[in-house]
Amino acid sequence: MATVTGLYVYAVVAGAPTELGTGIDGARLDAVHAAGVAAVVHRHAGGPYQGADDDVRRWIVEHSDVVDRLWQEGVPVLPMSFNVIVAPGEDDDGDGGEDTDASARRRLERWLTTHAADLRARLDALRGRVELRVDVALDQHAVAERDEAARAVQAELETKPPGVQRLLRRRLDALERQAADALADELYPTLRRRLAGISEELTENRRARPEEGQVPVLAVSLLVAREAMPSVGRELAAVRDEQPAARIRYLGPWPPYSFADVPGLEVPGSEGTSTASPSTASPSTASPSTASPSTAAPGTEVSDRSVPS
């Protein structure tokens, strides 16, 4: 019996370019059109991509590169997550590769047609929009410089023998974190409102983890018009100036991974999940490729956007 062939889906787009190029492992890309939208795909035999961590990371990057390439060409795009594969219909026995490919294509066309109105509306809403990632944390040592109890323990520590110092350092760490936690709780609602006020949509990244010695305030993805990106940089610069203990990571612009979800985006007969997240590079999700962050200003890490000095 021949191998059953399905369709691996990268994204739904408003209009696919004539030359799509290649995707994962050099697979030739194709577009499945229906009702004014299209899905960018490659023919895929077998199940989801699985393997060694290095292979999975490479596949995720190659998936992400396809989405980014479409987006860079100005095509409104709804990214799909890594490992979304549309299988042939249940009535197809897989006796012919061409037949199973056609069956998967018909199934995808039906899904595109059924949800065309929602997909077109979301694609229109995302036209000219970018995703920006903002993580704000507090350096607990910097916060503690203004905390009386922590300063007192720090002064005492310098006069004690090594054994006592170890105990005092643990106490100091607890006091620093307590002070940073309290300040983070105070800052969170105001900062979230400020970022929501300069973005069209905001979603929180619950899986974000700060570096050691830092306490998280918030981690969000923002949907903004491309021309509005400078306003985000200015707002973050103001936050940095107001709060010297703030450590800000400002990443992007990316395709709108976190804002691609629409009702009914799950494809019947597909494997995997429906939308990608820009905040991860795990084997289960697609991720925008990022440059190594560089420091543009004290306490601010940047990918390819900068916070004004």
C-alpha angles and dihedrals in degrees: 000000000000122000112269111245122210135168124264108213123213103172148332112244139185091233129354120223117247092243109050099167122200138318137188113008090355094297113168111249125228136180126232108205128200136151096351098311133083140206119220108222148154128217108259130192119200134007134314120317109270133164146096117351093250091054092048092050090051092050091049091051091048090050090048092048091059092053092046092048091054091046093048089055089060097255113146104238140192104200119219121211126257113281102022103149124175109215126206118268119284091248091060111096095197095241092137129037093212091051094050091047090052091046092054090047092052091048091052092046090053091051092049091049094047093052099030095116093052093043094050091047092052093045090051090050091052096046109124091004128126135193120237124189118215123184118180122188136161125238101232093208091054092048091050092058086078096042113098097205093050092048090052092053091047091054092047092048093062092060100047133089119257096265093054091042091061090056092046092049090056090049091047092051090052092049092048092050092046091053092046092047091053092049092046091054089050095048100042102079094044094046092047091052091049093052092043088053093059097042135065094223135007131196128181123236103220094182096060114121123196124221122267112286093027131104117210121241099176141327116204144162116223128204110212139159110263091242090053095062094098090060090059091052091050092050092050091048088055091050091051092050093047094047114034091185091062118112110198129195112193114184135176159347095227138158109276097270095154094047102047098095118114131168112281097015091139109100115220108242094022128127123220130022132304113243139030132238123219093208100068143054097190124138091258103055142044119244135195111248112251135198119232107275116252127199114253097169136358110292094009126105118193137190106192100328124073134212108230115251 
